[in-house]
Amino acid sequence: MKLYPILTWITLIVIVVLSACNTSQKKNEISRAFEFRYVSDDPTANGVTDFKGSTAVFDTADRINYLGEFAAYAKEFFNDPKLNKKVVNRKEIDSALKKLKPQPKPEIRKEIVLDRWKYLGYKSGQRKRELQLISEWKQMPGTEIQDEALLLSSTQISRSITPQDWRMNFSWRVKTLKKKQEVIFDFSEVAAAGMDQSGKFFYVTDGKRKLSSLQYKAGQWYDMKVEIDLESDRYNLYVNDTLVADFVPLASERNKITRFSVKTDHAALIDDLWGVGYELHERASRTHPYLINTFIDQDFVAPPNPKGFEQPGYDDADWDTVPYRRYAHGGERNRDEGLYLRKELQVGDFGRARLQVETIRPSGEIFINGKSVGKVGRLPETIDVTKVLKAGEKNLIAVKVDPYEVDEVRHHMSTDKWSSWFAGLMNLELTSRSWIKDIFAYTSDINESATERLQIEVTSEEPEGFKGRLVTELYPWYPQESDKPAARSVKDIRLKKEGSAKINDKVIVKDPDLWTAESPHLYKVRVELQDEKGEAVDDYVFTTGLRTISQQGGTFRINGEPEVLFGPLVFNQPWPLERVSQWMFSPPKSKWVETILETKKMNGSAIRMSVHDKRVAGVNDKRLARIGDQMGIMFIWQTPHWFREGGIEAFDTGTYANYMENVRNHPSIVIWQPTNHPVYSPEWYGSIVEALSKEDPGRLISPAADIAAHMRIDTFPGDEGTAIPHWKHPQLARGNMEQTTSYGIDWSVIRKLGQGLDEEVADLNDSIRMEYLNSDSHAWFDYESEETIGQPNWNLHKGKPYYHMYSYEKDYNIGNVGRIFNFSEWQESQAWQALTAYEAYRKKRWLDYDGMNWCPLRGGPNTATYMKPVIEYSGEAKLGFYALQMVYQPVLAGSKHVDLVYGPDDNVPITVMNKGKPRTVDVKVVVKTMKGNQVARKTYPDVRLEGGRTVTNVGDWKPELEPGKYYGFEYIINE
């Protein structure tokens, strides 16, 4: 018998088995980052060299060149060579929206969600004015109104417009009635576009007609838009949002546009003419460079007069249906228009009816069946409507929301002063005469089980009082839902005649699914009110998460585990510019989803809310809190009683607490922060902690985001806390705005951060800062930081009013770099922002900050000229976004210094920062040239990382590199 075939098969089996073993042991890459360094043979480069500062070896030209090389390397590393990639696409937003679950309904009480309102925007005399304008169009030769559009026969019409001498947009709709015909839209011969007899769209540039590849069909509507820039002598043409003419030279050069003309050789329909002009002005030249003004808005329909809208017999057939729940009116296009809402609904029998009103901004009035039930404002309200609501019949609920104009254009807002007026979420609650009024739930402790404490308010209008019990059940609800309760509690209650009572209860949940940002589990809480016979009288249903927030050992913790609040500030000034004010305080839900997705794409876990259009403003949007609960994000929350700056004399803890009550069951909210950086006293700071902790014992409280600069004390108070009452309160979330590389600061400040008094020029504040960071009782948060600026990718914004507009922040770069960046150096500018974001936050991580929030996330503030955002106004990533994405990784390797130039005696001290579980990893460092060639490599195998929030020093390395060149040090971690 020959053994060769058998041995061959055995060999093959061994190879397969070994191959399978090797595959199973293959390590996964969990982190990748790079640092950009210049290598010098100059001994003065030894030690930590400043980019600009006392130890710098670069001059201004060197710094600009370094940033140019940094940008080139970074674009390749991030695989975004043109810096034009959207952070989040429409498909991702739609997918996230579909995964959001609607809130569960009660079984006993009837809860009617008020949505799908009919709505109308209207101001006094508007119908009369619109009818007059339509009449003027009809009087032009060859025109008539057909199907609420302007029908042109073979004719030419022309209309004067407000003179435009800088930048403007003009959009319209057009439908040809012949297969091939000539339709020309002309703007004082400066720009011209339309339909050509060849069947294609065209535009005129440098006096010549250019045909596009886009064809049109007769009988089909097309949306057209021009963006004209008289300063640049160029314009854009869009057809159905497709860019047809990309910033082409004007048809002819003129200093002003004064007319809009249409010429057609056959019948055509036009509609929805909308022209917006942008005007430079002297006051705005610093923080708000231009004004916005709609000069034509013609849809050839006169709006109905809302007089009598609150009456059941009013005809609202011509009203529209709101496009989203919590619809906001506003924007200068709708200036001075009140928002009118109507909703018809059928209700059954009830003992007591209440209308729950989340908010009405700024104010308004509510009517039911023609009768006013109250004037309302921004505070949440519950209105008893028992006497006006008709059981078993059709009812009309009508709301008038007053228009709103900010008294003054303030810092960071748009020059469009007509910001968001809306009616918040509304529900009708129909119950018996005994009901559960409110419930607040929070998790007090977690071991093997979770203790959920409930504060339940019960009311009865029964003349003999009420005797019964409360049955509380918790059900797993998100992401997986179960009809089997995870925990149950029964509590006997007794109410006096027509009385109310607040009842404390607790539920023990064994083996709980805890809420975290990484794994957002939610429970449905159902509390049933039963009478003494055990029959259900009412029930109250809501969702919440089981999680604790604490800071044992001086570390911010969720469920007892070390956590860190990585993320941005959100100003919420949404794209596009024409919606920036309208959607600011109440956008479509998709905008909130997009913001959270952008944060999570950044590896962020937290958002600090900073929405404001004046000194006192903010959001308390329940939709946002619900979305955050399910998508997994942690909020530093503001409420509309949030003070940005100035004195706090008008601050009222009762008002703030009223807003808190409306959202306090949402686990995504982890810190209350009632102010930004106002002027306040230590006594006031301490009083806020005392007051709000009584309202909510489960969350942290940050009275103000900036403790150092705006409190009326000379320095930080020190950890003894003698200067601030309640300084050692367990719920106090200490923190500051830690700018170490922004506002014109040179590199020496970030180099010295954390040195305390060990360095002769370090100040007392840094010493006390380290005392706070090393506190064994409280965390230390960087609530708003760095804020270096990065110019937009101007290629993405050609033709927009903010194109090539310097921000008021531009002078910061003189101190940071040595001079202001030119518009052609936008990539170098973005590189500077990315460099500072990465290096400063990396150092703060090894110094063990408990949170770092970049200000802000996305462009839009200051009428889209603000340059601190790390995402373009239109949604593309800037280099700063990618830098934060690197530094926010749970596991991050890098050098333990901020040295940008390696001298002949410099070593690279390699360290790894870990957040989360303990791990064993391989740390690989690869050095590459600008062409991507590998010239050095070092691997540290089996490095043990302790769990929690830890820093592990791996060792020093001195690669042999050719001096006088730039190198990328890439750090890869495999687990």
N, C-alpha and C positions, 0 to 999 in steps of 0.2 A: 504493500500500500504506500502511495506517495503522499508525503506530508506537506508538500509545497502549497497546494490549493488551500489546505486547512490553515496553514500559517498565514497565508495571504489574507484570508477572511478574518483571522484573529487580529492581524495588524490593522486592517481597515476598521474593525470594530473599536480597537483601542484609539485610533485616530479620531473617530467620530465622537467617542466618549470624552476624550480630552478636549476636543473642539467644543463640545457642549458645555463642559466645565468652564472653559475659558470664556465662553459667551455669557454664562450665568454670572461669572465673576467680573464682567466688564463694568467699569466704573462710569457713573453718569456725571456729566458736567453740570454743576449747579451754580457756577458763578464765572463771569468773565468781565474783566475791566482793564483799562489801560491808563498809564501815566506817561506824560510826554516830557522828555528831558533833553537838555543840551549838555554835551560833554565837552569840557574845556581842559586845557593843560595849564591854565593860569592858576597859580596857587591862591590867588584872592578868591577863587570860586570854592575853596574848601569851606566846609561848614554849610549851614543853611543860608543860601543866598536869596535875598528878596527879589521879587520880580521888579519892584520899584521900592526903594527904601534904603536904609543905611548900609546894608550889606550887599546891595545890588552890583552886578557886574555888567548888566545890560544898560545901554542908553536907549533913548526913545526909538530910534530906528531899529535897534535890535529887538525891542519888545514887539513892535509891529510885525517884524519879520517872523519872530517866534510864533505869534498868533496866527499868521498866515499858514505857516507850516503845521501848526496844531490843527487848524481847520481842515487842511488837506488830508492829514492822517485820520482825523476823526470821521470824516465823511466816508472813507473807505471802511474803517472799523465798524461803523454803524450801518453800512450798506445803504447809504442815502446820498449818493454822489451829487445830486442836484438840490438837496435839502428841500424837497417838495413832497414828502410822503405825509399823508394824513395820519394822524395818531389813531383815529377811530373812523371806520367807514360806516356808511348807512346800513349795510347788512348786519354789522355787529350791533348797532343800536336797535334795529328791528328785532333781532334775535333776543336781546336782553329784555326788551319790552314784552315779548311774548312769554317770557319766563316769569314775569311778575304776576303774583297771584292777587286777585281781589280780596278785600277784607271779608272774613266770614260774617254771616248774618245771625242775629238772634232767632230763637225758635218761638218764644212767647210774645214778647213785644213786637210791634211792627215798626221796622225802620225803613223809611223811604228815602233813598238817595236822590237828591235833586240835581239832575244833570240834563243835558240836551235842552237847555234853555233856548227860547227864541230871543234874539238880541237885536238891538238897534243903537247906533251911535248918532247923536243928534244935538245940535245947538240951536239956540233961538233964531228963528227966521231962516233956517237953512233951506227949507223946502222952497220958499219964495225965491231965494237967491239962485238955487239950482234951476228952477223953472225959467228964470230970466236968462241964465247962461245957455240953456238948451235952445231957447227961442233965438238967441243971437246966432248960434250955429245953424239953425234951420233957415235963417234969413240969407245965408250965403248962397249964391247961385249954384244950382246943381246938387243941392243937398236935401236930405230928408231923414227923419228918424224911422228906423225899421228894426224891430226886434231889439229895442233898447241899445241900438248902436247907430252910428252916423253912416248913412248910405251916400256915397259919392257917385254921381254919373261921370261921364267923360268931362272932367273939369279940373280946375286948380283952385285951391283955397289957401288962404294965408291968415295967420293970426299973430298979433303982437304978444310977446311974453315979457316978463320982467327982465331987463337987460342982464345978461350973464357975462362976466369978464374974467372969470378964473376957472372954475371947474363945475360941471353939471352932469346930471343923468337925465335921460328922457326915455320913457318906455311907452309902448302902445301895443295894441293887438290889431291884426289886419287879416282880412279874408278876401281873396280875389274871387270873382264870379266867372272869369274866363280862364281857359287852360293856360294861355300865355298872354300876358298883358304887361303894360308898363305902369308901375306905381312907384313914385319917387317921394321920399320924405326928406325934406331939406331944412337945415338949420342955418339961416343967413349965409348960405353957401360955404359955411365953415366945415360942415359935415353933411353928407348925403348918402342915403342907402335906400334899398327897396327891392322890388321885383323887376326882373329884366324880361323882355319879350322872348328870350331864349328859354324861359322856364326856370331860371336860377335866381338866387339872391345876389345882390351886388352891393358894392360900396364905392365911394369916390375918394381917391387919395392923390395928392399932388396934381389935381385937375384931371385925373384919368379914372375911368370906370374900370373896376376890377370885378370879375365874375367869381363867385365862390363855387365850390363843388356841390353846395347844398341846393336841392331843387324844391320847388313848391308845387302844391296841387290846388286846383280850383275847388272852392267850397270848404276849405279847411282853415281853421284859425291858426295864426302864428303869433307868438309873442316875440317882439323885437325890442331891443334896447341899445342906446348909444351912451357911452361914457366919454365925455369930451373934456380934454385938459388943454386949456388955452395957454397955460404956462409952459407945458412941454410941446405944444403944437402937434398933439397927437390925439387919437381916439380909438375906442374899442367898439365893435359891433357884436351883439349877441342875437342869435335866433334860437328860440326855445332853449335858452341857457347854454347853447353851444357857441363858443367863441369863434366868430367868422372872420373878423378883422382884429388882429392882435396889435394894438397900440400903433396903428399905422399913422403916417403923416396926415394932417388935415387936408381936406379937399382944396382949401385955399386959406391963406393966413389972414385973419381978421382979429381985431382987438376985442370984439364984443359980438354976442349973439342976441338978437332982438326979435327974431321972428321964427315961427314954425310953419312950414308950408307942406301941402300934399298936392301932388299932380298925378292924375290917372287918365289913361286913354280908354278905360272901360269901367263899368260899374264895380265898385269895391266897398267893403265895409271896414270901418275903423272903430275902435273902442278903447276904453280904459287908458286914456292919455294921462300920463303922470310925469311931471317934471320937477326935479329937485335941484336947487342951486346951492352952491357952497361959497361962502364969502369969508375972506380974511378980515380980521379986525384987530385993533391994537391991543385991547385988553386980553384977548385970547392968545396973543402971540407967545405967551410964556407957557401956560398950562393947557390952554384950549385954543389951538391955532385957528379954528374956523367955525363959522356958524352954519346951520342947516335951515333951509327954507323951501317949502313946497310952493312952487309958483303956478302950477296947473295940476288939477286933479279932476278929470272929467270922465264919468262913465255913462253919461247921457240918460241917467235915471235920477229923478228927484225923490229923495227919501220921504217916506210917510211922516206925517206929524204925529208925535207920540202923545198928544193931548188926549187924556182919558185912557191911557194905556193900562192903568191899574184896574179898570172896570172889566168885568167878564164879557161884555158885549163888544169890546174893541176888536177890530179886524187886524190881525198881525200876519196876514197871508204874505205880505211883501217883506217880512222880516227874515233874517237869516237864522240858522241854527249855529250855536257856538261851536267852533272847530275843536275845542278841547275843554275839559272840565277845569274850572277855576280860570276861565278866560279873562285875559287882561286887555283893556282898551288902552289907548295912549299913543305917545309919539307925536311929534309936531304936526304930522299929517292930520291927526285927529284932535288937534288942540281945541280945548273948550267944549268938546262934545261930551255930554252926559252919556252914561251907559245905561240903557234900559233893558230889563230882562223880564220875560214872562214864561210861566210854566203852569200848564193845566194838568191836574191829576185827580184820580178817584181814590177816596179813602173809605175804609170800612168803619165799623163801630169802635169806639174808644172811650175810656174814662177820662184820660188826660192827654192833651196834645201839646208837644213842645217843639219849637223850631230851634235847632242848634246851628248857630252862625259862627263859623271859624273867624271871620274878619270881614270888614268892608273897608277898603282903602280908597280914598281917605275918609269918606263918610257917605251916608246914603239913607234911604228910607225904604221900609218894607211894607207891602200891602198884601192883605189876603181878602179875596172877594170884594175888592174895592175899598176896604177899610185899612187905614194905617195902623200897623201894630207896633210901630216904633221907629225912631231915628237911631241909627247905629253908627258906630265908628270902628276903629281898628281893633279894639279889644274883643276877645271871644265873648259871645253872649248866648244865653238861653232865654227864649221868649215864649211865654205861655200863650198858646193860640187856641186854647180849648173853646172859648166862646165864639170865635170867628170861623173856625174850621167846621165844615158841614159833613157830618157822618153820613156815609152811604150816597154821597152826591159828588158831582164834579166840582173841584175847587180851583181857584186861580191864585197863584202866588206871583207877585210882581215886585221888582226891585229897581230902584233908581240909584245909580252910583254917581256921585259927584265927580266932575273932572278935577284933575290935579296938576298944578304947575309948581315946580320948586321955585322958591323966592329968589334964589341966587345960584348960579352955576358954581359949584364947589369942587374941591379937589377930587380928582379921579372920575367924576361923572362926565356924561356927555353934555355938549352944549344944547342938546335937545332936552329942554327942561320939563317936558310933559311926560313924566314917568309913571307907568303902570297904575291905572285905577281899575279895580276889579272887586267882585264879590267872591269871597272865599268859599270853601266847601260848606254846603248846607245839607242838613238831614232833618226829616220830620220823624219824631219819635211818638208813637201812639201806645199808651200803656193803660193799665188800670189806675185806680186812685191810690195805690200803694206801689212804689217803684224804687229801683236802685238809681240813685242820682249820679254817682261818680265812683270810680275805683282808681286807686293808684297802687301799682305793684312794683316791687323791687326785690332783688335777691340780696339777702343779708349775709349769707355765708355758704360756702361750698366745701364739702369734704367728699365722702363717698356719695352723699346726697346733697341736694340743693334746697335751701330754705327760702321759699318765696313768701314775702310778707305783703299783705294787702290791707290798705286802708279803704274801707267801704262805707259810703254814705247812702243811707236808706231814708226815704221819706214816705209818710202815709197821711192821707187826708181823711181817713175813716174817723168818724166822730168818736167811736169807742176805742180808738187806738188799734194797734196791730201786734199780733203775737204769732210767731212762726220761726222759720229758720232760713239760713243761707247755706246753700250747697255749692261749693266751689270745686270745679274740675278743670284739670289741665290736660290738653291733648296735643301730641306732636302734630305740627301743622306745616312747617317748612324746613327742608325742601320736600320731605315725605309727610303725607297726612295720614292720620289714623283716627278711627272712630272709637278706639279703646282708650279710656283715660289713663294717663300716666300717674296721676295723683288725685286725691279727693279729700275734701274737708267739709265738715258740717258744723255750723255754729248757730245756736239758739239765739233769737233776738226778741226784744219786746220794745215797742214804741208807745209813747204816751199819746194822748188824744191830739190828732192833727200835728204830729211832731216829726222831728228828724233825729237821726243818731249817726255818729261816726263809729264804726266798728272795726277793730283790728283783728285780723285773722292771719294764719300762716298755713302754708301747704308744704309738705315735705315730698320732694321728688327724688326717688331713688334712681341711681344710674342715669343721671340727666344728660341730655344732649345739650351741651353748653353753647352759648353764642360767642363767637369770635369773628373778627373781620375775615379770617381765612376760612372759617367754617360757620356761616351764619344760620344756626338752627333757631327756629321759632316755635313757640307753643301758642295754641289757642286757649284762652282763659274764658271759661263760661261760669258765671255766678248766677244761680237761680234763686229767686225769692219764693219761698213756699209759705202758705198759711199753716195754721196749727193742725189742719187736716192732712197736710202733706201735698196739697194741690198747688201747682205752679201758678204764681201770680205775675211774675215778671222775670226777665233774664237780661243780663248785660254781658256782651261778648266783645273781646278785643284780642289782639295778638301782642306778644312780648317775647323777649329772650331772657334766658337764665344766665346771668353773668354778674360778676362783682368787679368793682373798680377800686383799687387801693394803691398804696405806695409804701408798703412795708420795706424796711431796710433802705429807704430812700430811693426806691426804684418803682417806676410806674408799672402797674400790674393789671392784667385782665384775668379774672379767675385765679388769682394768685401767681400767675406766671409772668415773668418779665416781658414787657412789651414796649414799643417805642412808637410815637406818633410821627411817622414819616408822611409828608404830603405837602400840599400847597394851600394858599389862601384862594378863596373863590369870590371874585367881585361880581360875577354873573352879569356881564354886559354882552349879551349874545350876538352872534353873527346871524343875519347880515345887519349892516348899519341902520337900515330903515326900521329894524325891530329893536334896536339897542335899548331904547327907553321903554317901549311898550312891554317887552318881555323881561325887564330887569327884575321885578319882584314876583312875577307869576308867569313863568314861561310854560310852553307846552312840556308835558312830562318827558318827552324825548330829549329835551335839552338837559334836564337834570340827569337822566341816564347817561347821556354823552359825557357830562362832566365827571361822573363817577367812573365811567370806563376809562377816561383819559387819566384820571388819578391812579387807577389800578394798573394801567399800562406803564405808568411811571414807577411801579413797585410801591406806590403809596398805599397807606392804610388809613389815612386820616385827612379830613378837610377842615380847615378853619374858615367858617363863614364870615364874610366881610362885605356884605351887600349894603350899599348905602348911596343915597343921592343927596344927603344933607348931613348935618351934624348929628341928628338923632334919627336913625332909621335902621332897618334890618328885616330879616325874613323869619317866619315861623311856619313855613309851608309844611303841612302834615303829609302832603304827597312826597316831599323830599325825605322826610324821616322814615316813611314807610318803604320807600325805594332803598334807602340806606340800610334798613333792617334786613332786607332780602338780598341785596347785592353784596353786603359785607363791607361797610366803611364806617369809620368812627368820626363823629362830628364834634368839633369845638363850636358850640351853638351860641347864637347871638340873641334872637328874638327882635321884634320891632322897637323895643325900648332899649336899644343899644346906642351908647354914646361914643361917637368917634373921637371928638376933641373938645377943647374948651372946658368950661366949668361944669360941675355935676350937680348944681343946686336943684335942678328940676328932676333929678333921678328919683324914682319912686319904687321902692322894693315891692309894694303891693301890686303895682302895674306889671312889673317884671314877673312876679309870681303868677299872676293871672295868665300870662302867656305860657309860662312853664307848665301849668296844669294841662294845657291843651296838647302837649307833646311828650309829657314826662314818662309815658309807658314804653317809649321807643328805645331799645337797647343801643341803637347806633349813636345816640347822644351820650357822650362820656364826660364832657366838661361844659359847665355853664360859664359864659364869659360876657358879662353885661356891658363892658366898655373896652375901647381900644387903647388910646393914649390920651385921655383927658387930663386936666389938672385936678388933682385930688389930694386929700390929706391922709396920713396914716390911719387916723381914726375912722374915716369913711371907708377905707380899704378893709379894715377889720370888721366894721359893722355889716358889710355886704356878706362876708363869710358867715357871720352869726345869723343873719336874717334868712339867707337862702338855704343854709343847712337845715333849718327847721322845716322848710318846704320840701326838701328832698335830701334825705340822709344817705342816699345811695351813690351820688355822683360827686366828682370833684368840682371845685368852684374857683375860678380865676377872676377876681374882681376887675382886673385890668391886665392887658397884655404886656404893658411896658412899665415895669416897676422902677427902673433906674432914672429915666430921663424926665418923667412927668410928675413924679411925686414931689411934694415940696419938702424934700430933705436933701442934704448935700451929697450924701453917698448912700449906698445900700445900707440897710439897717443892721446887718450882721445877724448871725443865726441865733443870737440870744433873744432876738425878737422884741427888745424893749421898746423899739420905736413904733411897732405895729401891733395893735390888739389882735388876738387870735392868730398870731403868726405861726403857732404850732398846732393849730386846729388840724385834725386828721384829714379834713376834706379840702384844705387849702391847696390849690395847684399853683405853686410858685413858678415864676418865669419872667422872661424879659424879651425884648427885641434885640437880638445879639448881632449887630452889624459889625463885621470885622474886615470886609473887603469892599464895601459899597460906599456910596456918597463921597467919592473922591479919596477914600482912605488908601494909603499905600500898604504894601505887602507886609511891612514890619508888624502890623497889628495882628494879623493871623499867625505870623511866626511866634509872636510873644504870648498868644492866647494860652492860658493855662500855666504860665510861668509864675504868676503871682508876684510875690516880693523877691523872688530869687534873682530877678534881673533888675539892674539899677534903675531903668527907666519905666518899669512896670508900675502901674498905679494901684492904689488901695482897692479900687473896685474889682480888679482882676483877682486879687487875693481873696476877697469876700465871695466872688463868683465861684472860685474853687471850693470855698467852704460850703457853699450851697450845693455844688455838684457832688461833694463828698458827704453830704448830709446822710445820716442813717435813719432819718424819719420822713423826709420829703423829697419828691422828685424835683427836677429843674428843667423847664421847657423853654425852648427857643421858639417863641410864638410867631415871630416874623423876622426874617433874616436875610442877610447878604444883599439881595435886591440889586445886584449889578445889572447893567443894561446890555441888551443885545439887539442891534437893529434887525428889522424884519428882512426876510429875503424879498427884496424889492421886485424881483421878477414875478412874484405872486400877486402883486398889488398895483400893477401898472393901470393907470386910468382911474384909480380910486382916489377919493378926496384926500386921503392921508398918505398918498404916494410921495416919497422923498420929503417927508415932513420931519424935521428934527424934533425930538422930544425936549421938553424943558430940562430933562436930566442929562443932556449931552455934556455939560461941563464937568460932570463927575469924572469923565475919562481923563481929564487933565491931571487930576490927582492920582488916579489909578494907573494910568499908562504913560502919560506925558503930553498927550494932545487929544483933540477930538478926532474921531474917525470920520473919514469922508464917506459919502453914500456908496462909493465904489468899494469901500472896505467893510461892507456889511458882514462878510464872512469872518473877518478878523474880530469884528465887534461881537459876533456870536461866540467866537472862540474864547474871548475874554470872559463872557458870562459863564460859559461852560467850565472853563478852568477854575474860576472862583467858586462856582457851585460845588464842583467835585472836591477840590482841595479843602475848602473850609468845612464842608459837611463831613468829609472823611475825618478831619481832625476832631470835630465835635463828637463823632462817633467814638473815637478812642478815648476822648475825655469823658464819655458816658453821659451825654445829654439824653433826656427822656423824650424829646420831641424836637423836630425841626420842620418848620413850615415856610416854604418859599413864597414870596409875595410878588405877583400872584400867578395863577395857573395860565390863563389864556388872555390874549390881546382883546382890546375893546375899550378899556378905560381911557379917559382923557380924549374922547372922540376918536378912539383907535390910534392914538399917537404914543401911548405909554409903551416903553421899551423894556420894562422889567419882566413881563410875561415870558414863559418858556415855550409857549405854543402860539403860533401865529394866530391872528384874529380869525383867519379862514380855516384854522384847524390843523395846519401842518406843524411837524416837530421842528423846533430850533435845536441847535447844538446843546443849549442849556437843558432841554428836556432829556436828551440822551444822557447827559452828565448826571442828572438826578436819578435817572433810571438805573445807572450803574451804582451810585453811592447808596441808593435805597435797597439794594439787594440784601436779603437776610444774611448771606455770608459774603464777605468782601475781603479780598487780600490786597495788600499794597505796601508801600513804604511808610514807615512811621516818622515822616517828616514832611515839610512842605517846601523842600529844596527843589528848585526848577533847573539849576545848573550844577552838574556834578564836576567837582574839581579833581585834581590828580590824586588826592588822598581820601576822597569820599568813598564810604561804603554805603550799601543800600540796606537799611534795617527793615526786614520783612516781617509783617504782622498780619494776622487774620482776625477779623471781627465776626462774631457769630451771634445771631438772634434766633432763638428757638431751641430745638432738641440738641442733645450732645451728638457729636459726629466724629468720625475718623475720616480724614480727607488727605488727598495728595495735593500739594501746592506746587504749581508749575509756573515759572517765570521765563518768558521768552522775550528777548530783545530783538527788535526789527528795525531795519532802516526805513527811510522814507519810501523806498521802492518795494517794501514788504519782504525784503530778504532777511532771514534769520541769521543773526551774528553771534548770539550767545543764548545759553539755556541753563536753567537750574531747576531741579526737582527736589522737593522735600516730601518724601513719602510718609504715609501713616501718621499724619499730624493729628493729635487728639484735641478736639475742641470741646470745652465744657459747655453744658447747656445754659440757657438763660440769656443773658446779654453779656458776652465775654469778649476779652481781647487776649489773643495768644501771640506772643513773640516767637517767631520761627527761627530767626538767625540773621546774620549779616552776610552780604554777598558783594564782591567787588569784581564785576565782569571786566574783561579786557576789551575796551572799545576804542575806536579811533577818535581822537579829539577833533573838535571843530565841526561836529555834525550833530544832527537831531536824531533822537531815537524814541521809539515807542516801547515801553516796558509793559508787556501784556501779562496779566495775572489770571491764571486759570485754575479753578478748584474743581476737582473730581471727587465724588463721594462714593 
